[in-house]
């Protein structure tokens, strides 16, 4: 039986001062059989925050929204990327509604872009038992109040830098929590989810530089497919389908 979003919003919100990772904390609660759908963990500071492919997520205490949301996936296991796309779209929709001066996009596969710079990232960790998809932990890090970034993060921004406005972290948390849960538990066709995702796709129909660590080349981004691959038209007119991790995205300086 599908869960009602209102019931999911009644699940606890655990607010922590400092933790290694909100995703790790959620995982420990699942392992202890004390988690439930809708459970949300936030932290003022993460000492070992996780990004995509083992990267470290760093942030100044109290300036980022650091949250993990426990959900029980309603989709079949083969739709893991559609699930991820639904989360990314839900986040983009909230930011779109928050401030009209922003150009909000999703950089494949699930970075959140505001005015051509990275404002946040999503890390989803799945808990499987055999072929049963029991839980997903939706981790989100969003730069909210930062006024500056280290020089090596030239392509980073925050909601404050992009708007001049100070947003309250609990307000944004509640908006995102509601919209993500609604997106994941609503009966939406995968085709519609991917249509919305590709509407938000960063640099779609534009030329983008890629690298495999040895060579670099340009191609025009066509779309992302439901299996998570990025379709790119190369300069000879052929179509390449890239898997996340096989190629690196090259930011223009």
C-alpha positions as YAML, in Angstrom:
chain: A
units: angstrom
residues:
- id: 1
  name: UNK
  ca: [0.00, 0.00, 0.00]
- id: 2
  name: UNK
  ca: [1.38, 3.38, -0.97]
- id: 3
  name: UNK
  ca: [2.19, 5.65, 1.94]
- id: 4
  name: UNK
  ca: [0.55, 9.05, 2.22]
- id: 5
  name: UNK
  ca: [2.96, 12.01, 2.10]
- id: 6
  name: UNK
  ca: [1.23, 13.62, 5.07]
- id: 7
  name: UNK
  ca: [1.96, 10.50, 7.13]
- id: 8
  name: UNK
  ca: [5.56, 10.50, 5.93]
- id: 9
  name: UNK
  ca: [5.97, 14.10, 7.08]
- id: 10
  name: UNK
  ca: [5.02, 12.97, 10.60]
- id: 11
  name: UNK
  ca: [8.24, 10.93, 10.76]
- id: 12
  name: UNK
  ca: [10.90, 12.38, 13.09]
- id: 13
  name: UNK
  ca: [13.38, 15.07, 12.10]
- id: 14
  name: UNK
  ca: [16.63, 14.51, 14.01]
- id: 15
  name: UNK
  ca: [18.79, 17.63, 14.33]
- id: 16
  name: UNK
  ca: [22.43, 17.03, 15.20]
- id: 17
  name: UNK
  ca: [25.20, 19.50, 15.99]
- id: 18
  name: UNK
  ca: [28.03, 17.41, 14.57]
- id: 19
  name: UNK
  ca: [28.19, 13.97, 12.97]
- id: 20
  name: UNK
  ca: [30.54, 12.10, 10.66]
- id: 21
  name: UNK
  ca: [27.88, 11.99, 7.94]
- id: 22
  name: UNK
  ca: [24.10, 12.27, 8.01]
- id: 23
  name: UNK
  ca: [23.97, 9.39, 5.52]
- id: 24
  name: UNK
  ca: [26.08, 7.25, 7.85]
- id: 25
  name: UNK
  ca: [23.83, 8.12, 10.78]
- id: 26
  name: UNK
  ca: [20.74, 7.15, 8.76]
- id: 27
  name: UNK
  ca: [22.43, 3.90, 7.76]
- id: 28
  name: UNK
  ca: [23.09, 3.05, 11.41]
- id: 29
  name: UNK
  ca: [19.43, 3.62, 12.27]
- id: 30
  name: UNK
  ca: [18.37, 1.35, 9.40]
- id: 31
  name: UNK
  ca: [20.82, -1.33, 10.53]
- id: 32
  name: UNK
  ca: [19.37, -1.07, 14.05]
- id: 33
  name: UNK
  ca: [15.83, -1.40, 12.64]
- id: 34
  name: UNK
  ca: [14.85, 1.97, 14.13]
- id: 35
  name: UNK
  ca: [14.34, 3.91, 10.90]
- id: 36
  name: UNK
  ca: [11.12, 4.63, 9.05]
- id: 37
  name: UNK
  ca: [10.11, 6.21, 5.78]
- id: 38
  name: UNK
  ca: [10.25, 9.99, 6.01]
- id: 39
  name: UNK
  ca: [12.85, 10.02, 8.78]
- id: 40
  name: UNK
  ca: [15.14, 13.01, 8.25]
- id: 41
  name: UNK
  ca: [18.54, 13.73, 9.75]
- id: 42
  name: UNK
  ca: [20.18, 17.15, 9.60]
- id: 43
  name: UNK
  ca: [23.50, 18.36, 10.98]
- id: 44
  name: UNK
  ca: [25.11, 21.70, 11.60]
- id: 45
  name: UNK
  ca: [28.47, 20.13, 10.74]
- id: 46
  name: UNK
  ca: [29.69, 16.94, 9.07]
- id: 47
  name: UNK
  ca: [33.20, 15.76, 9.85]
- id: 48
  name: UNK
  ca: [33.27, 13.15, 7.07]
- id: 49
  name: UNK
  ca: [30.59, 14.27, 4.66]
- id: 50
  name: UNK
  ca: [30.36, 12.13, 1.53]
- id: 51
  name: UNK
  ca: [30.12, 13.18, -2.09]
- id: 52
  name: UNK
  ca: [29.83, 11.22, -5.30]
- id: 53
  name: UNK
  ca: [32.30, 8.36, -5.91]
- id: 54
  name: UNK
  ca: [33.95, 8.64, -2.50]
- id: 55
  name: UNK
  ca: [34.70, 12.36, -2.68]
- id: 56
  name: UNK
  ca: [34.62, 14.41, 0.51]
- id: 57
  name: UNK
  ca: [31.86, 16.97, 1.00]
- id: 58
  name: UNK
  ca: [33.30, 19.97, 2.87]
- id: 59
  name: UNK
  ca: [31.37, 22.90, 4.30]
- id: 60
  name: UNK
  ca: [31.52, 25.58, 6.98]
- id: 61
  name: UNK
  ca: [29.43, 24.71, 10.06]
- id: 62
  name: UNK
  ca: [25.97, 26.22, 9.97]
- id: 63
  name: UNK
  ca: [26.22, 27.55, 6.44]
- id: 64
  name: UNK
  ca: [25.05, 24.52, 4.46]
- id: 65
  name: UNK
  ca: [21.90, 22.45, 4.57]
- id: 66
  name: UNK
  ca: [23.16, 18.96, 5.33]
- id: 67
  name: UNK
  ca: [20.35, 16.42, 5.36]
- id: 68
  name: UNK
  ca: [19.54, 12.79, 4.76]
- id: 69
  name: UNK
  ca: [16.05, 11.48, 4.09]
- id: 70
  name: UNK
  ca: [15.08, 7.82, 4.52]
- id: 71
  name: UNK
  ca: [12.61, 6.49, 1.97]
- id: 72
  name: UNK
  ca: [11.17, 3.13, 0.94]
- id: 73
  name: UNK
  ca: [11.38, 3.14, -2.88]
- id: 74
  name: UNK
  ca: [8.15, 2.58, -4.76]
- id: 75
  name: UNK
  ca: [9.94, 1.94, -8.05]
- id: 76
  name: UNK
  ca: [11.38, -1.35, -9.31]
- id: 77
  name: UNK
  ca: [15.10, -1.83, -8.82]
- id: 78
  name: UNK
  ca: [15.91, -1.26, -12.50]
- id: 79
  name: UNK
  ca: [14.61, 2.32, -12.18]
- id: 80
  name: UNK
  ca: [17.32, 3.52, -9.81]
- id: 81
  name: UNK
  ca: [18.30, 6.39, -12.07]
- id: 82
  name: UNK
  ca: [14.68, 7.46, -12.53]
- id: 83
  name: UNK
  ca: [14.45, 7.54, -8.72]
- id: 84
  name: UNK
  ca: [17.57, 9.71, -8.58]
- id: 85
  name: UNK
  ca: [16.23, 11.95, -11.34]
- id: 86
  name: UNK
  ca: [12.97, 12.46, -9.42]
- id: 87
  name: UNK
  ca: [14.96, 13.63, -6.38]
- id: 88
  name: UNK
  ca: [17.03, 16.06, -8.44]
- id: 89
  name: UNK
  ca: [13.94, 17.49, -10.12]
- id: 90
  name: UNK
  ca: [12.23, 17.91, -6.74]
- id: 91
  name: UNK
  ca: [15.19, 19.91, -5.44]
- id: 92
  name: UNK
  ca: [15.37, 22.03, -8.60]
- id: 93
  name: UNK
  ca: [11.65, 22.80, -8.39]
- id: 94
  name: UNK
  ca: [11.98, 24.09, -4.83]
- id: 95
  name: UNK
  ca: [14.87, 26.38, -5.75]
- id: 96
  name: UNK
  ca: [13.01, 27.59, -8.85]
- id: 97
  name: UNK
  ca: [10.12, 28.64, -6.63]
- id: 98
  name: UNK
  ca: [12.35, 30.15, -3.95]
- id: 99
  name: UNK
  ca: [13.86, 32.99, -5.98]
- id: 100
  name: UNK
  ca: [12.83, 34.07, -9.45]
- id: 101
  name: UNK
  ca: [16.25, 35.49, -10.36]
- id: 102
  name: UNK
  ca: [17.91, 32.09, -10.42]
- id: 103
  name: UNK
  ca: [18.60, 29.89, -13.42]
- id: 104
  name: UNK
  ca: [18.35, 26.44, -11.81]
- id: 105
  name: UNK
  ca: [19.69, 23.38, -13.59]
- id: 106
  name: UNK
  ca: [20.75, 19.79, -12.88]
- id: 107
  name: UNK
  ca: [24.28, 18.84, -13.93]
- id: 108
  name: UNK
  ca: [24.34, 15.18, -14.88]
- id: 109
  name: UNK
  ca: [23.88, 13.10, -12.92]
- id: 110
  name: UNK
  ca: [22.63, 15.03, -9.88]
- id: 111
  name: UNK
  ca: [24.54, 18.21, -9.03]
- id: 112
  name: UNK
  ca: [22.40, 21.27, -8.40]
- id: 113
  name: UNK
  ca: [23.41, 24.29, -10.47]
- id: 114
  name: UNK
  ca: [22.37, 27.88, -9.80]
- id: 115
  name: UNK
  ca: [23.37, 30.53, -12.33]
- id: 116
  name: UNK
  ca: [25.93, 28.19, -13.95]
- id: 117
  name: UNK
  ca: [27.69, 27.32, -10.67]
- id: 118
  name: UNK
  ca: [27.37, 24.35, -8.34]
- id: 119
  name: UNK
  ca: [25.20, 25.05, -5.32]
- id: 120
  name: UNK
  ca: [24.73, 21.50, -4.07]
- id: 121
  name: UNK
  ca: [24.92, 17.82, -4.66]
- id: 122
  name: UNK
  ca: [22.88, 14.68, -4.04]
- id: 123
  name: UNK
  ca: [24.20, 11.32, -2.88]
- id: 124
  name: UNK
  ca: [21.78, 8.40, -2.81]
- id: 125
  name: UNK
  ca: [22.73, 5.18, -1.07]
- id: 126
  name: UNK
  ca: [20.54, 2.11, -1.54]
- id: 127
  name: UNK
  ca: [19.95, -0.76, 0.86]
- id: 128
  name: UNK
  ca: [19.20, -4.04, -0.89]
- id: 129
  name: UNK
  ca: [18.37, -7.50, 0.44]
- id: 130
  name: UNK
  ca: [18.89, -9.81, -2.49]
- id: 131
  name: UNK
  ca: [16.83, -8.28, -5.27]
- id: 132
  name: UNK
  ca: [14.58, -6.38, -2.82]
- id: 133
  name: UNK
  ca: [15.10, -2.62, -2.69]
- id: 134
  name: UNK
  ca: [14.32, -1.96, 0.97]
- id: 135
  name: UNK
  ca: [15.49, 1.58, 1.61]
- id: 136
  name: UNK
  ca: [17.20, 4.53, 0.01]
- id: 137
  name: UNK
  ca: [19.01, 7.25, 1.90]
- id: 138
  name: UNK
  ca: [18.72, 10.52, 0.01]
- id: 139
  name: UNK
  ca: [21.64, 12.70, 1.06]
- id: 140
  name: UNK
  ca: [21.66, 16.37, 0.11]
- id: 141
  name: UNK
  ca: [24.26, 19.05, 0.67]
- id: 142
  name: UNK
  ca: [23.20, 22.55, -0.33]
- id: 143
  name: UNK
  ca: [25.29, 25.71, 0.01]
- id: 144
  name: UNK
  ca: [22.99, 28.29, 1.58]
- id: 145
  name: UNK
  ca: [24.74, 31.03, 3.56]
- id: 146
  name: UNK
  ca: [28.35, 30.96, 2.34]
- id: 147
  name: UNK
  ca: [29.72, 34.31, 1.21]
- id: 148
  name: UNK
  ca: [33.00, 32.98, -0.17]
- id: 149
  name: UNK
  ca: [34.66, 29.74, -1.25]
- id: 150
  name: UNK
  ca: [38.28, 28.54, -1.46]
- id: 151
  name: UNK
  ca: [40.08, 29.48, -4.66]
- id: 152
  name: UNK
  ca: [40.06, 25.89, -5.87]
- id: 153
  name: UNK
  ca: [36.24, 25.96, -5.89]
- id: 154
  name: UNK
  ca: [35.86, 28.50, -8.66]
- id: 155
  name: UNK
  ca: [32.63, 26.96, -9.86]
- id: 156
  name: UNK
  ca: [30.86, 26.90, -6.48]
- id: 157
  name: UNK
  ca: [28.12, 29.21, -5.29]
- id: 158
  name: UNK
  ca: [25.59, 29.51, -2.49]
- id: 159
  name: UNK
  ca: [22.00, 30.66, -2.39]
- id: 160
  name: UNK
  ca: [23.12, 33.83, -0.62]
- id: 161
  name: UNK
  ca: [25.83, 34.61, -3.17]
- id: 162
  name: UNK
  ca: [23.39, 34.02, -6.02]
- id: 163
  name: UNK
  ca: [20.64, 36.21, -4.57]
- id: 164
  name: UNK
  ca: [21.99, 38.51, -1.86]
- id: 165
  name: UNK
  ca: [19.34, 37.05, 0.43]
- id: 166
  name: UNK
  ca: [19.68, 35.09, 3.67]
- id: 167
  name: UNK
  ca: [17.53, 31.98, 3.73]
- id: 168
  name: UNK
  ca: [16.62, 30.08, 6.89]
- id: 169
  name: UNK
  ca: [17.93, 26.51, 6.80]
- id: 170
  name: UNK
  ca: [14.89, 24.92, 8.53]
- id: 171
  name: UNK
  ca: [12.51, 26.55, 6.05]
- id: 172
  name: UNK
  ca: [14.45, 25.24, 3.04]
- id: 173
  name: UNK
  ca: [14.77, 21.82, 4.71]
- id: 174
  name: UNK
  ca: [11.02, 21.54, 5.17]
- id: 175
  name: UNK
  ca: [10.29, 22.64, 1.60]
- id: 176
  name: UNK
  ca: [12.77, 20.15, 0.17]
- id: 177
  name: UNK
  ca: [11.62, 17.32, 2.43]
- id: 178
  name: UNK
  ca: [8.00, 17.77, 1.38]
- id: 179
  name: UNK
  ca: [8.74, 18.03, -2.34]
- id: 180
  name: UNK
  ca: [11.16, 15.09, -2.42]
- id: 181
  name: UNK
  ca: [8.73, 12.83, -0.58]
- id: 182
  name: UNK
  ca: [5.88, 13.94, -2.80]
- id: 183
  name: UNK
  ca: [7.95, 13.24, -5.93]
- id: 184
  name: UNK
  ca: [9.03, 9.78, -4.77]
- id: 185
  name: UNK
  ca: [5.67, 8.54, -3.52]
- id: 186
  name: UNK
  ca: [3.51, 10.08, -6.24]
- id: 187
  name: UNK
  ca: [2.55, 7.79, -9.11]
- id: 188
  name: UNK
  ca: [4.54, 9.44, -11.89]
- id: 189
  name: UNK
  ca: [5.43, 7.66, -15.10]
- id: 190
  name: UNK
  ca: [9.19, 7.24, -15.62]
- id: 191
  name: UNK
  ca: [8.86, 8.98, -18.99]
- id: 192
  name: UNK
  ca: [7.44, 12.08, -17.29]
- id: 193
  name: UNK
  ca: [10.20, 12.09, -14.68]
- id: 194
  name: UNK
  ca: [12.85, 11.93, -17.39]
- id: 195
  name: UNK
  ca: [11.11, 14.64, -19.40]
- id: 196
  name: UNK
  ca: [11.28, 16.98, -16.41]
- id: 197
  name: UNK
  ca: [14.87, 15.96, -15.67]
- id: 198
  name: UNK
  ca: [15.95, 16.75, -19.21]
- id: 199
  name: UNK
  ca: [14.19, 20.10, -19.07]
- id: 200
  name: UNK
  ca: [16.49, 20.96, -16.19]
- id: 201
  name: UNK
  ca: [19.58, 19.29, -17.69]
- id: 202
  name: UNK
  ca: [22.55, 21.66, -17.49]
- id: 203
  name: UNK
  ca: [24.01, 22.65, -20.88]
- id: 204
  name: UNK
  ca: [21.49, 20.58, -22.82]
- id: 205
  name: UNK
  ca: [21.81, 21.29, -26.58]
- id: 206
  name: UNK
  ca: [25.11, 23.06, -25.85]
- id: 207
  name: UNK
  ca: [28.70, 22.09, -26.51]
- id: 208
  name: UNK
  ca: [30.52, 20.67, -23.50]
- id: 209
  name: UNK
  ca: [34.11, 19.52, -22.94]
- id: 210
  name: UNK
  ca: [34.80, 16.04, -21.55]
- id: 211
  name: UNK
  ca: [37.91, 14.11, -20.58]
- id: 212
  name: UNK
  ca: [38.79, 10.49, -19.80]
- id: 213
  name: UNK
  ca: [42.01, 11.41, -18.01]
- id: 214
  name: UNK
  ca: [44.10, 11.09, -21.17]
- id: 215
  name: UNK
  ca: [42.21, 12.82, -23.94]
- id: 216
  name: UNK
  ca: [39.79, 15.73, -24.06]
- id: 217
  name: UNK
  ca: [37.03, 16.36, -26.58]
- id: 218
  name: UNK
  ca: [33.85, 18.33, -27.10]
- id: 219
  name: UNK
  ca: [30.32, 17.19, -27.79]
- id: 220
  name: UNK
  ca: [26.80, 18.53, -27.72]
- id: 221
  name: UNK
  ca: [24.66, 17.25, -24.85]
- id: 222
  name: UNK
  ca: [21.47, 15.69, -26.19]
- id: 223
  name: UNK
  ca: [19.74, 14.23, -23.12]
- id: 224
  name: UNK
  ca: [20.01, 11.73, -20.27]
- id: 225
  name: UNK
  ca: [18.32, 8.36, -20.62]
- id: 226
  name: UNK
  ca: [16.34, 6.43, -18.02]
- id: 227
  name: UNK
  ca: [19.30, 4.08, -17.45]
- id: 228
  name: UNK
  ca: [21.43, 7.04, -16.36]
- id: 229
  name: UNK
  ca: [23.57, 7.45, -19.45]
- id: 230
  name: UNK
  ca: [24.31, 10.85, -20.96]
- id: 231
  name: UNK
  ca: [23.74, 11.02, -24.70]
- id: 232
  name: UNK
  ca: [26.27, 13.27, -26.43]
- id: 233
  name: UNK
  ca: [26.60, 14.10, -30.13]
- id: 234
  name: UNK
  ca: [30.27, 14.10, -31.11]
- id: 235
  name: UNK
  ca: [31.89, 16.35, -33.67]
- id: 236
  name: UNK
  ca: [31.70, 13.67, -36.37]
- id: 237
  name: UNK
  ca: [27.95, 13.45, -35.87]
- id: 238
  name: UNK
  ca: [27.97, 10.13, -34.02]
- id: 239
  name: UNK
  ca: [26.21, 9.62, -30.71]
- id: 240
  name: UNK
  ca: [28.08, 8.52, -27.59]
- id: 241
  name: UNK
  ca: [26.41, 7.30, -24.40]
- id: 242
  name: UNK
  ca: [28.48, 8.04, -21.32]
- id: 243
  name: UNK
  ca: [28.21, 6.31, -17.95]
- id: 244
  name: UNK
  ca: [28.88, 8.40, -14.86]
- id: 245
  name: UNK
  ca: [32.48, 7.92, -13.78]
- id: 246
  name: UNK
  ca: [33.75, 6.93, -17.23]
- id: 247
  name: UNK
  ca: [34.22, 10.55, -18.31]
- id: 248
  name: UNK
  ca: [34.98, 13.75, -16.45]
- id: 249
  name: UNK
  ca: [33.10, 16.97, -16.93]
- id: 250
  name: UNK
  ca: [35.45, 19.87, -17.73]
- id: 251
  name: UNK
  ca: [34.35, 23.24, -16.41]
- id: 252
  name: UNK
  ca: [35.22, 26.24, -18.55]
- id: 253
  name: UNK
  ca: [37.36, 28.78, -16.78]
...
